[in-house]
Structures are given as C-alpha cells and as structure tokens.
Amino acid sequence: MARILLAEDDEAVRRFVARALAHRGHEVREAGDGFAALDALDEKTPFDLLITDIVMPGMDGIELALRVARDMPELPVLLMTGYSAERQRAHNLDELICSVITKPFTLSAICEAAENSLGGGAAGAGGSTRG
C-alpha cells in the first residue's frame, strides 16, 4: 500500500495511529517531532503521505507542512490537532494540505482520512480537502 511518515510528539498517539495504519497494510515511519520528520523526508525512498500533529515542540506541524509544500509539493499532508485555534491556522493552508482531523479520533477515522488523502476514497473525513 502506501509509505506514510507520521510526525507526532505524543508517543501514545503516535503508536496508536501507526498501528492502525500498519493494520491497513501501510508502511509507517514514525517521527517524534518536525525536525525528525524532515530528516526522514531526506531518505532515498519517498513517502506517499505525511501525517503530522500541528502542536509539537521545536518545529510544529504548520511549519513542517509549509516546508513540505515548498520542497515536495507532490507529497500530500494530513494534519492532526486537538486545538480549535490550531485548526483555524490550518484552515488558512487549504491549498497546501489535504485535510485536518480533530483529536480525539477513532482508528477508522484516522485511517479513512489517510486513505482519502492518498486518493483512495471520498473527501471529508474530518476537514478541508486540497483543491
């Protein structure tokens, strides 16, 4: 299936999401923050999707999404957040991201959002879609 990079500073959430996506057949690479995600993006094997939390120490998900949009515009980005103010910040990036999913979410919701971002289903699993 897809090769997914997951950037999330909360280890429990990161493992929860990674297991759910792996169970659906995706290969998941985990990163604990935006800087680790940037390092992973430099690997030779490209990713099919970036899923990132918005609120992380160091480099947040918005900055990571902006860098990805600049350097790898073909890479879809799915944002996760538990904060309404951060969701509004992400809403202003509609042209750069596929969707925003709000925490807490279910296993099926995050998997559907990921698969929609990959082009595998109908849009709207929790947020805005890329145009």
C-alpha positions in Angstrom: 0.0 0.0 0.0 1.4 3.4 0.9 4.5 4.6 2.7 3.5 7.1 5.3 5.5 9.4 7.5 3.9 10.1 10.9 5.1 13.1 12.9 3.6 13.2 16.4 5.3 14.1 19.7 2.8 12.2 21.9 4.2 8.7 21.9 0.9 7.0 22.8 -0.9 8.8 20.0 1.9 8.1 17.5 1.9 4.4 18.3 -1.9 4.2 18.2 -2.0 5.8 14.7 1.0 3.9 13.4 -0.5 0.5 14.5 -3.9 1.4 12.9 -2.3 2.4 9.6 0.0 -0.7 9.6 -3.0 -2.9 10.2 -4.5 -1.5 7.0 -1.3 -2.5 5.2 0.6 0.7 5.1 4.3 1.1 5.8 4.6 3.7 8.6 7.8 5.6 9.6 7.4 7.4 12.9 9.0 10.7 13.9 8.7 12.3 17.3 8.8 15.9 16.1 9.1 18.1 13.0 12.9 18.0 12.8 12.9 14.2 12.9 10.3 14.2 10.2 12.4 16.5 8.0 15.4 14.1 8.5 13.2 11.2 7.4 12.0 13.1 4.3 15.6 13.2 3.2 15.7 9.4 2.9 16.1 7.9 -0.6 12.8 6.1 -0.6 10.0 8.7 -0.9 6.8 8.8 1.2 3.3 8.8 -0.2 1.8 10.8 2.7 2.8 12.9 5.6 0.6 12.9 8.7 1.6 15.4 11.3 0.3 16.8 14.5 0.1 20.6 14.5 1.3 21.3 18.0 4.8 19.9 18.6 7.9 21.3 20.3 10.6 22.7 18.1 9.1 22.7 14.6 5.3 22.5 14.6 3.2 20.8 12.0 2.3 24.0 10.3 6.0 24.9 9.7 6.6 21.3 8.6 3.7 21.4 6.2 5.0 24.7 4.7 8.4 23.3 4.2 7.0 20.2 2.5 4.7 22.2 0.3 7.8 24.3 -0.8 10.2 21.4 -1.3 7.9 18.4 -2.1 4.7 19.9 -3.4 3.6 16.4 -4.7 3.5 15.0 -1.1 0.0 15.1 0.4 -0.1 16.4 4.0 -2.8 15.4 6.6 -2.8 17.5 9.8 -4.0 16.3 13.2 -4.9 18.6 16.1 -6.8 18.7 19.3 -6.9 22.5 19.5 -9.6 24.6 17.7 -7.3 27.6 17.3 -4.7 25.4 15.6 -7.4 24.0 13.3 -8.2 27.6 12.2 -4.5 28.2 11.5 -4.5 25.0 9.3 -7.7 26.2 7.6 -5.7 29.0 6.2 -3.5 26.5 4.5 -6.2 24.8 2.4 -4.2 24.9 -0.8 -1.2 23.1 0.9 -2.9 20.4 2.9 -5.3 17.6 2.1 -7.3 17.6 5.4 -7.3 18.3 9.1 -8.5 15.7 11.5 -9.5 16.6 15.0 -8.4 14.7 18.1 -9.7 12.6 19.6 -10.4 10.4 16.6 -11.2 6.7 16.1 -9.0 4.2 14.4 -11.3 4.1 11.4 -11.5 7.9 11.2 -7.7 8.4 11.0 -7.3 5.5 8.5 -10.1 6.9 6.3 -8.6 10.4 6.5 -5.2 8.9 5.5 -6.7 6.9 2.6 -8.7 9.9 1.4 -5.5 12.0 1.4 -3.9 9.3 -0.7 -6.8 9.5 -3.1 -8.4 6.2 -2.0 -11.8 7.5 -1.0 -14.3 10.3 -0.8 -13.1 13.6 0.8 -14.3 14.9 4.0 -13.0 12.6 6.8 -12.8 15.4 9.3 -11.8 18.6 7.5 -10.9 20.5 4.4 -9.6 18.9 1.3 -6.9 20.0 -1.2 -8.3 21.5 -4.4 
